[in-house]
Amino acid sequence: MPMLYILFAVLVGQGVWQGQARSSEVAPAYYYFHRQPEKALSLYLKKAGAGDTAAAIEGSIILQELGRNREAVTLLEKAISKDPDSLDNEKLALVMAWAHLYSGAAGKAEEFLVKTGKIEDPRALLGLALSRMQARKYDEAAADFEKLSGNRSLSALAYYSLATIAEEKGDTSKAARLYEKALKEDSHFVEGRPRMGRIFESQGRIDDAWKQYSKTAMMDPSQKLAAEKAKSLLAMLTKKPEEILAVKKIKNFSGVKPISEREASPEIRIGIGTTAGGSPVYKDKIVFRVSGPFSVSDAKTGKEAVSGNTNEVWTIAVCGGTDNLCPPPPNPNTEGVGSAPDIKSAAASAPVKGAKLIGPGGNAVYVAPGALLIRAKDRGNATIILETVAYAPGMAWSGVADKELRGDLELVVAPDQKGLFAINRLPLEEYLYGVIAAEMPVHWPAEALKAQAVIVRTYALYLMRNLHPHSAHGYNLCDEQHCQVYAGVAVESAKARSAADLTRGKVLNYAGKAIHAVFSSNCGGHTQSGSGAGWTDLPYWGMVHDGESTAPIESPSGLASFLRTSPQVFCRTSKYTWAPEFRWTRLISAEDLIGRLNRREKIGKLKKILISRSESGRVASLRFIGTAGSVALNKEHEIRRLLGLAPLRSTLFGADVFYDKDFVKGLLVYGAGWGHGVGLCQSGAAGRAEAGQTYDKILPAYYPGTVITDLMTLK
């Protein structure tokens, strides 16, 4: 077991992590970091009542997270009245300023911020900019945000705010340019897209408006207004939709080589073009090409039905029902559709519902009742291109592209005529080639890529043998983030293949079995346990600090500081880690948030947002209280999905909630990391590799108690 983890475990056992007292008395922070903010608050208030200014600061932060801003202001005012000299405490002055800002008292907030004399501090400058913006002092606010635009963690927020100011002042062209700059600074800061859509539409830039509305609807399908706006503009476009939102086409096939001993590698079945939840996206038709001669067989019986040739365009399309009758049995003597020795017998019993296979000549050559198997004659050396496959649904970078695949392709006619979907069947080791670089940039250190290769293999095996998440649809894993991203041949590279080949057959083993090797892009400074994420607890899913030494977070203010600074951890911003992946911000209007909440459950106007936290400091639950009801979220993915137009990068965030009288006006979210934070921290792996750690040292650091073994030794 690595010395770092032993030290960490000892400190946790001694109660140092998150303020656990060494004595029998439990520190208030313990309850704060164990989903009991009210109990923590009562203890801090007791200490504050005895004149403890530090406790008053901690209590005010919890009050703010419980939607009780006025009480927070009162608590801090009492602390100041007992000790007027305490205003020399910059921390207290800053907390007081923000408490006024949350409550809508922009003038008082500005006054306190100016008194601190530390306006160049990013947090103080941001507060000053927001207070001036709230007071409609737009020129002064703009000057503040211009200064903040040079701060990599706040640059996207700064440009977004400058765009909002430009809109308020009527300069919509400038606003659109600034919204675009915010997106370039942080591709997840997408709240400007619908605003750009409205601006472009008002300017008569219909193609640009349609693009922004369409991208908004792709990120968040529940955004009905964006989808309707995009649809309403279709007839007015000056270009074809596929020219505006370009489909990434693959014109030429890639040359691939099979792995050695290909047949010895376990076969894996991957659903292609799946939803964010890993389910099939049903299509009316699927178009494909193969890089060499191929056969089409009944997937169930294995009986060959049709054969085709290199680079021919073939289509399978749903048929059946009164509006889309399946064609009559084709003539087996039809020329130009390849050989079809069994067409007559197969088609004579064609079902009323099914799918028709259309050859390159445009004629239906076979009617399939269920699934078809496309298999190249030269297996292992050939690839298959699927046209127009959706990728990254619900994400900021979602789109449509052709997808080139190794192995065989199964085209499935879904039950009840829902449509068609595709399953890629290939050896596990060749599957790794299409995942490693889709999940980790190939310019990262070789040892980090090897660690990723072992994780990809282990995770796939665990899902295949234990969870079976998509067995109802006939495949082992999906091709999106719900499982792990599989991009196929397009992302293959010499470095990715080398990482897979140099770790061939290696898996992470715990008690003789492949582990559930979940991973995330960036842990923000420390990982979290399974129970912290709302999952079960596994022995190798412990909370691990991602630095050279343990840095305990002992209070609510300590967490707030941690989220707003850049601690010296392996996953920090570097040549491998983009700044917004480590520390990021999002500005969310009450209007947008209420719209998403009311699509879930009608709650009326939003009055309060209540936050509780898990032991890692991540948000464990959110409760939204409105005039007509309330909504509670307790699942990590639901919290991330609901708060942002595109999902928040993680739940390791603080939320500055701004109120206008008795109602939520908006919130500023400042966060750390990207992903759920359980298991491997990919950016941390890159940092560790850069520091000289090898993959067999990196992996046990994130999965304590595991060992690397050959998959053939697994139980």
C-alpha positions in Angstrom: 0.0 0.0 0.0 1.5 3.4 -1.0 3.0 5.5 1.9 0.8 8.5 0.9 -2.4 6.5 1.3 -1.2 5.0 4.7 -0.5 8.6 5.9 -3.9 9.7 4.7 -5.7 6.7 6.3 -4.0 7.4 9.6 -5.0 11.0 9.6 -8.6 10.2 8.8 -8.6 7.6 11.6 -7.3 10.3 14.0 -10.1 12.6 12.9 -8.1 15.3 11.2 -9.9 15.3 7.9 -12.7 17.8 7.9 -12.4 18.9 11.4 -13.1 15.7 13.3 -12.0 16.5 16.9 -9.2 14.5 18.5 -11.1 14.5 21.7 -14.5 12.9 22.3 -16.2 16.2 21.4 -17.3 16.2 17.8 -16.4 19.4 15.9 -19.2 21.3 14.1 -17.5 20.8 10.7 -17.9 17.0 11.1 -21.7 17.5 10.8 -21.3 20.0 7.9 -19.3 17.4 6.0 -21.7 14.6 6.8 -24.9 16.0 5.4 -26.1 17.6 8.6 -25.7 21.4 8.1 -28.4 22.4 10.6 -26.6 20.5 13.4 -23.2 22.1 12.4 -24.9 25.5 12.4 -26.3 25.1 15.9 -22.8 24.4 17.2 -21.2 27.3 15.4 -24.0 29.7 16.6 -23.3 28.6 20.2 -19.6 29.4 19.8 -20.4 32.7 18.0 -22.7 33.7 20.9 -19.8 33.3 23.2 -17.8 35.8 21.1 -16.0 33.5 18.7 -15.7 35.6 15.5 -14.3 32.7 13.5 -17.4 30.6 14.4 -19.6 33.5 13.2 -17.9 33.4 9.8 -18.4 29.6 9.6 -22.1 29.9 10.7 -22.8 32.7 8.1 -21.5 30.4 5.3 -23.8 27.6 6.4 -26.8 30.1 6.7 -26.1 31.2 3.2 -26.2 27.6 2.0 -29.5 27.1 3.8 -31.1 30.1 2.1 -31.0 32.2 5.2 -29.1 35.2 4.0 -30.7 37.8 6.3 -29.7 35.8 9.3 -26.2 35.5 8.0 -26.0 39.3 7.8 -27.4 39.7 11.3 -24.9 37.1 12.7 -22.0 38.9 11.2 -23.2 42.3 12.4 -23.5 41.0 15.9 -19.9 39.7 15.7 -18.7 43.2 14.5 -20.7 45.0 17.2 -19.1 43.0 19.9 -15.7 43.7 18.5 -15.5 46.7 16.1 -11.8 46.1 15.6 -12.8 42.8 14.0 -13.4 44.7 10.7 -9.7 44.8 10.4 -10.1 41.0 9.8 -10.0 40.9 6.0 -11.7 37.5 6.0 -14.6 38.8 8.0 -15.0 42.0 5.9 -15.0 39.9 2.7 -17.6 37.5 4.1 -19.7 40.4 5.3 -19.5 42.0 1.8 -20.7 38.9 0.1 -23.5 38.4 2.6 -24.8 41.8 1.7 -24.4 41.0 -2.0 -26.4 37.8 -1.6 -29.2 39.8 0.0 -29.4 42.3 -2.8 -27.7 45.2 -0.8 -25.2 46.1 -3.5 -24.3 49.4 -2.0 -23.3 48.0 1.4 -21.4 45.1 -0.4 -19.4 47.7 -2.4 -18.7 49.7 0.8 -17.3 46.7 2.7 -15.2 45.5 -0.3 -13.6 48.9 -0.7 -12.8 49.0 3.0 -10.8 45.7 2.7 -8.3 47.5 0.6 -7.6 44.2 -1.2 -9.5 44.9 -4.4 -6.8 43.3 -6.5 -7.7 39.9 -4.8 -9.8 38.0 -7.4 -12.6 37.2 -4.9 -12.8 40.8 -3.7 -12.6 42.2 -7.2 -15.3 39.8 -8.4 -17.6 40.8 -5.5 -17.0 44.5 -6.4 -17.8 43.9 -10.1 -21.0 42.0 -9.2 -22.1 44.6 -6.7 -21.6 47.4 -9.2 -23.3 45.4 -11.9 -26.2 44.8 -9.5 -26.4 48.6 -8.9 -26.3 49.2 -12.7 -22.9 51.0 -12.5 -22.1 49.3 -15.8 -19.0 51.2 -16.8 -17.3 50.6 -13.4 -18.4 46.9 -13.4 -17.0 46.5 -17.0 -13.7 47.8 -15.9 -13.6 45.3 -13.0 -14.5 42.4 -15.3 -11.9 43.4 -17.8 -9.3 43.0 -15.1 -10.8 39.6 -14.2 -10.6 38.4 -17.8 -6.9 37.7 -17.3 -7.6 35.2 -14.5 -7.9 31.8 -16.2 -10.3 30.4 -13.6 -12.6 33.5 -14.0 -12.1 34.5 -17.6 -15.2 32.8 -19.0 -17.3 34.4 -16.3 -15.7 37.8 -16.9 -16.4 37.7 -20.7 -20.0 36.4 -20.1 -20.6 39.3 -17.7 -19.1 41.8 -20.1 -21.5 40.4 -22.8 -24.4 40.9 -20.5 -23.4 44.5 -19.8 -23.1 45.1 -23.5 -26.6 43.7 -24.1 -28.0 45.9 -21.3 -26.4 48.9 -23.0 -27.8 47.9 -26.4 -24.6 46.9 -28.1 -25.8 43.4 -29.2 -23.0 42.9 -31.8 -20.4 43.4 -29.1 -22.4 41.1 -26.7 -22.4 38.3 -29.3 -18.7 38.5 -29.7 -18.1 38.4 -25.9 -20.5 35.4 -25.4 -18.4 33.7 -28.1 -15.2 34.6 -26.2 -16.7 33.1 -23.0 -17.3 29.8 -24.9 -13.7 29.8 -26.1 -12.4 30.3 -22.6 -14.6 27.4 -21.3 -16.6 25.3 -23.7 -18.9 24.3 -20.8 -19.9 27.9 -20.1 -22.8 27.6 -22.6 -25.4 29.9 -21.1 -24.6 32.4 -23.8 -25.8 30.2 -26.6 -29.5 30.9 -26.5 -28.7 34.6 -25.9 -26.6 34.5 -29.1 -29.5 32.8 -30.9 -31.8 35.7 -29.9 -29.2 38.3 -30.9 -28.5 36.7 -34.3 -32.2 36.3 -35.0 -32.9 40.0 -34.3 -30.1 40.9 -36.7 -31.5 38.7 -39.5 -28.5 36.3 -39.2 -30.8 33.3 -39.5 -28.2 30.6 -40.2 -26.2 31.7 -37.1 -29.3 31.9 -34.9 -30.5 28.4 -36.0 -27.0 27.0 -35.2 -27.1 28.4 -31.6 -30.7 27.2 -31.0 -29.9 23.8 -32.4 -26.8 23.5 -30.2 -28.8 24.5 -27.2 -31.4 21.8 -27.9 -28.7 19.2 -28.4 -27.2 20.0 -25.1 -30.5 20.0 -23.2 -33.4 18.1 -25.0 -35.8 19.5 -22.4 -35.2 23.0 -23.8 -38.4 22.9 -25.9 -38.3 26.6 -26.8 -34.8 26.2 -28.3 -35.9 23.2 -30.4 -39.1 25.1 -31.5 -37.1 28.2 -32.5 -34.6 26.0 -34.5 -37.6 24.3 -36.2 -39.3 27.6 -37.0 -36.1 28.9 -38.7 -35.5 25.9 -41.0 -37.4 27.3 -44.0 -35.5 30.5 -43.8 -32.0 29.0 -43.9 -29.6 30.1 -46.7 -27.6 26.8 -46.4 -28.5 23.2 -45.7 -28.6 22.3 -42.0 -25.7 19.9 -42.5 -23.6 22.7 -43.9 -24.2 24.9 -40.9 -23.8 22.2 -38.3 -21.3 20.2 -40.2 -21.4 16.5 -40.1 -17.9 15.1 -39.8 -17.7 12.9 -42.8 -15.1 10.1 -43.4 -14.3 9.8 -47.0 -11.5 7.2 -47.0 -11.0 4.1 -44.9 -8.1 3.7 -42.5 -5.6 1.0 -42.8 -5.7 -1.2 -39.7 -3.9 -4.2 -38.5 -5.4 -6.8 -36.1 -3.9 -7.6 -32.8 -1.8 -10.7 -32.5 -3.7 -13.8 -31.4 -7.0 -12.0 -32.2 -9.2 -15.0 -31.5 -7.9 -15.3 -27.9 -9.2 -11.9 -26.8 -12.7 -12.0 -25.4 -15.4 -10.5 -27.7 -17.2 -7.4 -26.5 -20.5 -6.0 -27.8 -20.7 -2.1 -27.9 -23.9 -0.2 -28.6 -23.2 2.5 -31.1 -24.7 6.0 -31.2 -26.3 5.7 -27.8 -28.1 8.2 -25.5 -26.5 9.9 -22.5 -27.9 7.1 -20.4 -26.5 4.4 -22.7 -29.7 3.3 -24.4 -30.1 2.9 -28.1 -31.0 5.8 -30.3 -33.6 4.3 -32.7 -33.2 5.3 -36.3 -35.4 4.9 -39.3 -32.4 4.0 -41.4 -28.7 3.2 -41.1 -26.2 3.7 -43.9 -22.9 1.8 -44.0 -19.9 1.0 -46.1 -17.2 -1.7 -45.7 -13.5 -1.4 -46.7 -13.6 -4.8 -48.4 -15.9 -7.6 -49.6 -18.4 -8.6 -46.9 -21.4 -10.8 -46.1 -24.8 -10.1 -44.6 -26.1 -12.9 -42.4 -29.1 -13.5 -40.1 -27.5 -12.7 -36.7 -29.5 -15.4 -35.0 -29.1 -18.3 -37.4 -25.8 -17.3 -39.0 -27.2 -18.0 -42.5 -25.7 -15.8 -45.2 -28.3 -13.8 -47.1 -26.4 -11.2 -49.2 -22.9 -10.3 -50.0 -21.4 -6.9 -51.0 -18.2 -5.3 -52.3 -15.7 -2.7 -51.3 -16.9 0.8 -50.5 -20.5 0.2 -51.7 -23.1 2.3 -50.0 -25.7 0.1 -48.3 -28.8 1.1 -46.3 -31.0 -0.8 -43.9 -34.4 0.9 -43.4 -37.4 0.2 -41.2 -40.5 -1.1 -43.1 -43.9 -2.4 -42.1 -47.3 -1.0 -41.2 -49.8 0.7 -43.4 -47.7 3.7 -44.2 -44.4 1.9 -44.9 -45.1 -1.5 -46.4 -42.2 -4.0 -46.6 -41.4 -4.7 -50.3 -42.4 -7.9 -52.0 -39.8 -10.7 -52.3 -37.0 -9.4 -54.5 -36.0 -11.2 -57.8 -32.9 -13.3 -57.0 -31.7 -12.7 -60.6 -31.5 -8.9 -60.1 -28.1 -7.7 -61.2 -25.8 -5.2 -59.4 -26.6 -6.1 -55.8 -24.0 -8.7 -55.1 -24.7 -12.4 -54.8 -27.8 -13.5 -52.9 -28.1 -17.3 -53.0 -30.9 -17.5 -50.4 -32.8 -14.3 -51.2 -35.9 -16.1 -52.5 -36.4 -18.4 -49.6 -35.5 -15.8 -47.0 -37.7 -13.1 -48.5 -40.6 -15.3 -49.3 -41.4 -15.6 -45.6 -40.7 -11.8 -45.0 -42.5 -10.5 -41.9 -45.2 -7.9 -42.1 -42.8 -5.7 -40.0 -39.0 -5.6 -40.2 -36.3 -3.8 -42.1 -35.4 -3.8 -45.8 -31.7 -4.0 -46.9 -31.1 -1.7 -49.8 -28.1 -2.4 -52.1 -25.9 0.2 -53.9 -28.3 0.1 -56.9 -31.2 1.4 -54.7 -33.2 -1.8 -54.7 -34.3 -3.8 -51.7 -32.4 -7.1 -51.8 -33.5 -8.6 -48.4 -36.1 -8.2 -45.7 -34.8 -8.8 -42.2 -37.2 -9.8 -39.4 -34.6 -9.2 -36.6 -30.9 -8.5 -36.6 -28.4 -8.7 -39.4 -24.7 -9.3 -39.1 -22.3 -7.4 -41.3 -18.9 -9.2 -41.5 -15.9 -8.4 -43.7 -14.4 -11.4 -45.6 -10.9 -10.2 -44.4 -11.7 -10.0 -40.7 -9.3 -8.0 -38.6 -7.9 -6.0 -41.6 -11.2 -4.4 -42.7 -13.3 -1.6 -41.2 -16.9 -0.5 -41.4 -18.1 3.1 -41.7 -21.4 4.0 -40.2 -22.8 7.4 -41.5 -24.2 10.2 -39.3 -23.9 8.8 -35.8 -24.8 11.2 -32.9 -22.1 11.6 -30.3 -21.8 13.2 -26.8 -25.6 13.7 -26.4 -26.4 16.3 -23.8 -22.8 17.6 -23.7 -21.4 21.0 -24.7 -19.5 19.4 -27.6 -22.4 17.1 -28.9 -22.7 16.6 -32.7 -23.0 14.2 -35.5 -20.2 12.4 -37.4 -19.5 9.3 -39.4 -17.9 6.5 -37.3 -15.4 4.0 -38.5 -15.2 0.7 -36.6 -13.1 -2.5 -36.4 -14.8 -5.9 -36.1 -18.3 -6.9 -37.1 -21.5 -4.9 -37.1 -24.9 -6.1 -35.9 -27.9 -4.1 -37.2 -30.9 -4.7 -34.9 -34.5 -4.2 -35.7 -35.9 -3.1 -32.3 -39.1 -4.8 -30.9 -42.4 -3.0 -31.6 -40.9 -1.3 -34.6 -39.2 1.4 -32.6 -36.5 1.6 -35.2 -32.9 0.4 -35.8 -29.7 0.5 -33.8 -26.2 -0.8 -34.3 -23.9 -3.1 -32.2 -20.2 -3.3 -32.8 -18.7 -6.8 -32.1 -14.9 -6.9 -31.7 -12.1 -8.3 -29.6 -11.7 -6.6 -26.2 -8.0 -5.6 -26.9 -9.0 -3.9 -30.2 -11.9 -2.1 -28.4 -9.2 -0.5 -26.2 -7.6 1.2 -29.3 -10.9 3.1 -29.8 -11.3 4.1 -26.1 -7.9 5.1 -24.7 -7.5 8.3 -26.8 -11.2 9.1 -26.6 -10.9 9.2 -22.8 -7.3 10.6 -22.4 -5.4 12.9 -24.8 -2.6 11.0 -26.5 0.0 13.7 -25.9 -0.2 12.9 -22.2 2.7 10.9 -20.6 3.1 7.3 -21.7 2.7 6.0 -18.1 -0.6 7.8 -17.7 -1.8 6.3 -21.0 -0.8 2.8 -19.7 -2.8 3.4 -16.5 -5.8 4.4 -18.7 -5.4 1.2 -20.8 -5.5 -1.0 -17.7 -8.6 0.9 -16.4 -10.4 0.7 -19.8 -9.8 -3.1 -19.9 -10.7 -3.6 -16.2 -13.9 -1.5 -16.4 -15.1 -3.3 -19.5 -14.6 -6.7 -17.9 -16.3 -5.7 -14.7 -19.4 -4.5 -16.6 -19.4 -7.5 -18.8 -19.1 -10.0 -16.0 -21.0 -8.3 -13.1 -23.3 -5.3 -13.9 -24.6 -6.2 -17.3 -26.0 -2.6 -17.6 -27.3 -2.9 -21.2 -28.2 -6.6 -21.5 -31.8 -5.7 -22.2 -30.6 -4.2 -25.5 -28.1 -7.0 -26.3 -24.8 -5.2 -25.8 -22.3 -5.1 -23.0 -21.3 -1.4 -23.0 -22.5 1.7 -24.6 -20.2 4.1 -26.5 -20.8 7.2 -24.4 -19.8 8.5 -21.0 -22.5 6.4 -19.3 -20.0 3.5 -19.8 -16.8 4.9 -21.3 -16.4 6.8 -24.6 -15.7 4.6 -27.6 -14.9 6.6 -30.7 -13.6 3.8 -32.9 -10.8 4.0 -35.4 -10.9 7.8 -35.7 -9.0 8.2 -32.4 -6.5 5.4 -32.8 -2.9 6.4 -32.7 0.5 4.7 -32.3 0.7 6.0 -28.6 -2.8 4.7 -27.8 -2.1 1.3 -29.4 1.3 1.1 -27.6 -0.4 1.7 -24.2 -2.8 -1.1 -24.9 -0.2 -3.5 -26.3 2.4 -2.9 -23.5 -0.3 -3.7 -20.9 -1.9 -6.5 -22.9 -4.2 -8.5 -20.6 -3.4 -6.5 -17.5 -6.2 -5.7 -15.1 -6.7 -4.3 -11.6 -7.6 -7.1 -9.2 -9.1 -7.0 -5.8 -9.7 -10.3 -4.0 -9.2 -12.2 -7.3 -11.8 -10.3 -9.3 -11.7 -7.4 -11.7 -12.6 -4.2 -9.9 -15.3 -1.7 -10.7 -12.6 0.7 -12.1 -14.6 4.0 -12.4 -12.6 7.1 -13.2 -13.1 10.8 -13.7 -11.3 13.5 -15.7 -10.2 15.6 -12.8 -10.9 15.1 -9.0 -10.3 18.8 -8.2 -7.8 18.0 -5.5 -9.2 14.9 -3.8 -11.3 11.9 -4.8 -14.4 10.8 -3.0 -15.8 7.5 -1.7 -18.6 5.6 -3.4 -21.0 6.4 -0.6 -20.1 10.1 -1.0 -21.3 9.9 -4.6 -24.5 8.3 -3.5 -23.4 4.8 -4.6 -22.4 1.8 -2.5 -19.1 1.6 -0.8 -16.4 -0.7 -2.2 -13.1 -1.2 -0.3 -11.0 0.3 -3.1 -13.2 3.4 -3.5 -11.7 5.5 -0.7 -11.2 9.2 -0.5 -7.7 10.0 -1.6 -5.9 13.4 -1.5 -4.2 14.1 -4.8 -1.1 15.7 -3.5 2.3 15.0 -2.0 1.0 15.5 1.6 -2.4 15.6 3.3 -4.2 18.9 3.3 -7.3 18.6 5.5 -10.3 20.8 4.9 -11.4 21.7 8.4 -14.3 24.1 8.0 -16.9 25.6 5.6 -14.6 28.6 5.0 -11.7 26.2 4.4 -13.8 24.5 1.7 -14.7 27.9 0.1 -11.1 28.8 0.0 -10.0 25.5 -1.4 -12.6 25.8 -4.3 -11.4 29.3 -5.1 -7.7 28.7 -5.1 -5.2 26.3 -6.9 -3.7 23.9 -4.3 -0.5 22.1 -5.2 -2.0 18.8 -6.2 -1.2 16.4 -9.1 -4.4 17.3 -11.0 -3.8 21.1 -11.0 -3.6 23.2 -14.2 -0.6 22.2 -16.3 0.5 21.5 -19.8 -1.8 18.5 -19.6 -4.8 20.0 -17.8 -6.8 22.9 -19.1 -7.5 25.5 -16.4 -11.3 25.2 -16.5 -11.0 21.5 -15.9 -9.5 22.2 -12.5 -11.3 25.4 -11.4 -14.3 26.7 -13.2 -17.4 29.0 -12.8 -20.9 29.1 -14.2 -23.5 31.9 -13.9 -27.1 30.7 -13.9 -30.1 32.9 -14.0 -33.2 32.1 -11.9 -35.3 32.2 -15.0 -33.3 29.3 -16.6 -33.2 27.3 -13.4 -36.9 27.7 -12.7 -37.6 26.6 -16.3 -35.7 23.4 -15.8 -37.2 22.8 -12.3 -40.8 23.3 -13.5 -40.3 20.9 -16.3 -39.5 18.3 -13.6 -42.2 19.5 -11.1 -44.2 22.7 -10.9 -42.8 24.7 -7.9 -43.7 28.2 -9.0 -41.2 31.1 -8.2 -38.0 30.0 -6.5 -37.6 31.1 -2.9 -34.7 29.2 -1.5 -31.9 26.7 -2.4 -30.7 24.5 0.4 -27.3 22.7 0.2 -25.9 19.7 2.2 -22.4 18.2 1.7 -20.7 14.8 1.9 -17.4 14.1 3.5 -15.4 15.2 0.5 -17.1 18.6 0.4 -19.1 17.7 -2.7 -22.7 18.7 -2.8 -24.7 15.7 -1.6 -28.2 17.1 -1.9 -30.0 20.2 -3.2 -33.4 21.2 -2.2 -35.3 23.9 -4.2 -38.2 25.5 -2.4 -40.8 27.5 -4.5 -44.1 29.2 -4.0 -46.0 26.1 -5.2 -43.8 23.2 -4.1 -40.3 21.9 -3.8 -37.8 19.6 -5.5 -35.0 17.6 -3.8 -32.0 16.2 -5.7 -29.8 13.6 -4.0 -28.0 12.0 -7.0 -24.7 13.3 -8.3 -25.7 13.1 -12.0 -29.1 14.8 -11.4 -27.5 17.7 -9.6 -25.0 18.3 -12.3 -27.6 17.9 -15.1 -30.2 20.2 -13.6 -28.1 23.2 -12.6 -26.5 23.8 -15.9 -27.6 24.1 -19.5 -24.8 21.7 -20.2 -24.0 19.6 -17.1 -21.9 21.1 -14.4 -18.4 19.6 -14.5 -18.7 18.2 -11.0 -20.6 18.5 -7.7 -17.5 19.8 -5.9 -18.7 23.3 -6.0 -19.8 26.3 -4.0 -22.9 28.3 -4.9 -23.3 32.0 -4.4 -27.1 32.4 -4.4 -28.3 35.9 -5.0 -31.7 37.1 -3.8 -34.0 39.9 -4.7 -36.2 40.4 -1.7 -37.7 37.0 -1.0 -36.9 35.3 -4.3 -33.8 33.8 -5.9 -32.4 36.0 -8.6 -29.5 33.8 -9.8 -26.5 31.9 -8.7 -22.8 31.9 -9.3 -21.3 28.4 -9.2 -17.6 28.0 -8.6 -16.3 24.5 -8.8 -13.4 22.2 -8.9 -12.7 19.2 -11.1 -14.6 17.3 -13.8 -16.5 14.2 -13.1 -17.9 12.2 -10.2 -14.5 12.0 -8.4 -14.5 8.3 -7.6 -11.5 6.2 -8.5 -8.8 7.3 -10.9 -8.2 11.0 -11.4 -7.0 11.2 -15.0 -5.4 14.7 -14.7 -3.8 13.4 -11.4 -2.4 10.4 -13.3 -0.8 12.7 -15.8 0.7 14.8 -13.0 2.0 11.7 -11.3 3.5 10.4 -14.5 5.2 13.7 -15.1 6.7 13.4 -11.6 8.2 10.0 -12.5 5.6 7.6 -11.2 4.9 4.5 -13.4 1.5 3.1 -14.1 1.8 0.3 -11.6 2.4 2.9 -8.9 -0.3 5.3 -10.1 -3.2 2.9 -10.1 -2.9 1.6 -6.5 -2.7 5.2 -5.3 -6.3 5.8 -6.5 -7.6 2.3 -5.8 -6.1 1.3 -2.5 -5.6 -2.4 -1.9 -5.7 -3.4 -5.5 -3.0 -5.2 -7.5 -2.3 -5.5 -11.2 -2.6 -9.0 -12.6 -3.3 -10.9 -15.8 -7.0 -11.2 -16.7 -6.5 -15.0 -17.1 -5.9 -15.2 -13.3 -9.3 -13.7 -12.4 -11.9 -15.8 -10.7 
